[in-house]
Amino acid sequence: MKDLNSNTRSGTERLYYIDWLRVLAFGLLFIFHAARFFDIYPWHVKNAAHSEIVNVFVGFTHGWRMHLIFFISGVGTFFALKSRNGRFVKDRFKRLIVPFIFGIILLIPPQKFYEAISNGWFDGNALDFAINYPSWLLIKHPGISLSWTGHVGLHIWYLAFLFVMTIAALPLLKAFTRNNIITKFFKAVSGTRLGIFLFIVPIILFEIVLRPLFPGYLDWADFFVYAMYFITGYIFMTQRSFVESTHKYTYYFLNIGILTTALSAYLMSNYPELLESSSPIVFIASSFISSLNAFSWVMFLFGLSQRKLNFNHRLLNSLNVGILPFYILHQTVIILIGYYIITLDLNILSKFSIILSLSLAVTIGLYQIIRRFAVLRLLFGMKVKI
């Protein structure tokens, strides 16, 4: 097995496969949102017709894409905490909360405007909507809850979730780097195949205990499940035997992922009444299958990246630097462009291709502007050059 710790840059360890996996995970998010016009599930703006292929793609990737991103975020937090230490909390606030606040003020209202006029909730112009937006938001989403991060932040809810779970888990994360009973336990089980599956136990428990109490999207059940992936990613970096195990059992996880995906598809196609069942046994079984499915795909992709992507490239650093502004911008650009493209008399493949290519070009163009100005770099979570 190739030494996963052999890459260094200026004396600092550099795991190139992590960088590539981060780039590809957020790239998948871009494709995912460009495709959302054409599935059968609720979204901000919808095309008149939908595609069965898109339904399958969206349904499949929705089960694990954000789990993967939070896992990678946990890995990145390990290195950030090690390199910044005393400046860590301040750095997290600047990189996550500043762009979150900026986004909900200037980038999210345009999405809400096009959503409102597309669904017939509003028939005025953009200026009228901007004036009435705060009161409209309170009427549309009364009450205050964790899910408000999604109501006010739409796709950038991830920034708020990541900041809160990072700060809340910080004492625990630091404990994982000390020589104590916890780290000794992880070290003892990290080299075994079943050791990795210990991490899925709390995930399943959170699903079973919290999902009935907090069934809404981006409520506490989602928060704690994503937090477990975040913590798992961090622990993997403290005990590299877990990393080596995912490399060794990469295709073992692939087989489980395929099996649970096929089983879920079969049950939904042949026994749709199970989705409406109130049986505790059915609920526990579905929670187990969905949790095992997401976990297996995340572990497979993590292992596969070690096998295929552990190399440097001249574009890799630039791609990683641009991920955060790219992520913050992308859905607003996609919705603004897609709203007009879906009205054209074209087939779904043509519309999707135009939306994807135009949105990518516009997002890259905006990023080229952002990276050149200190104020914009700050607002989009980038390091400010001095």
HELIX and SHEET records of a PDB file:
HELIX    1   1 TYR A   16  ALA A   35  1                                  20    
HELIX    2   2 ARG A   36  PHE A   38  5                                   3    
HELIX    3   3 GLU A   52  HIS A   62  1                                  11    
HELIX    4   4 ARG A   65  ARG A   84  1                                  20    
HELIX    5   5 ASN A   85  ARG A   87  5                                   3    
HELIX    6   6 PHE A   88  ARG A   92  1                                   5    
HELIX    7   7 PHE A   93  ILE A   97  3                                   5    
HELIX    8   8 VAL A   98  PHE A  102  1                                   5    
HELIX    9   9 GLY A  103  LEU A  107  3                                   5    
HELIX   10  10 ILE A  108  SER A  118  1                                  11    
HELIX   11  11 ALA A  126  LYS A  140  1                                  15    
HELIX   12  12 TRP A  148  GLY A  153  1                                   6    
HELIX   13  13 LEU A  154  ILE A  156  5                                   3    
HELIX   14  14 TRP A  157  ALA A  175  1                                  19    
HELIX   15  15 ILE A  181  VAL A  189  1                                   9    
HELIX   16  16 ARG A  193  ILE A  196  1                                   4    
HELIX   17  17 PHE A  197  PHE A  199  5                                   3    
HELIX   18  18 ILE A  200  LEU A  210  1                                  11    
HELIX   19  19 TRP A  220  THR A  238  1                                  19    
HELIX   20  20 ARG A  240  LYS A  248  1                                   9    
HELIX   21  21 THR A  250  ASN A  270  1                                  21    
HELIX   22  22 PRO A  272  GLU A  276  5                                   5    
HELIX   23  23 PRO A  280  LYS A  308  1                                  29    
HELIX   24  24 LEU A  316  VAL A  321  1                                   6    
HELIX   25  25 ILE A  323  ILE A  341  1                                  19    
HELIX   26  26 ILE A  348  ILE A  370  1                                  23    
HELIX   27  27 ALA A  374  LEU A  379  1                                   6    
SHEET    1   A 2 THR A   8  ARG A   9  0                                        
SHEET    2   A 2 THR A  12  GLU A  13 -1                                        
END                                                                             
